[in-house]
């Protein structure tokens, strides 16, 4: 499994392979998860987030405009003020 971080703005990002930990620190227009993720942390705004594969821990520290859950999320933390 991979670990990654995104620090520059992204228009569209699709994950198709399992990821252990991913932290997004830059705005993303569309993020789609098609493979399992152990830990996903969003620290920058996301316009559209679609979860199509299981996520163990999802932490939202920035606004998400549209959230689509089509797979289980074991733990969800909302830390948006």
Buried (B, 14 or more C-beta within 10 A) or exposed (E): EEEEEBEEEBEEBEBEEEBEBBBBBEBBBBBBBEBBBBBBBBBBBBBBBBBBBBBBBBBBBBEBEEEEEEBEBEEEEEEEE
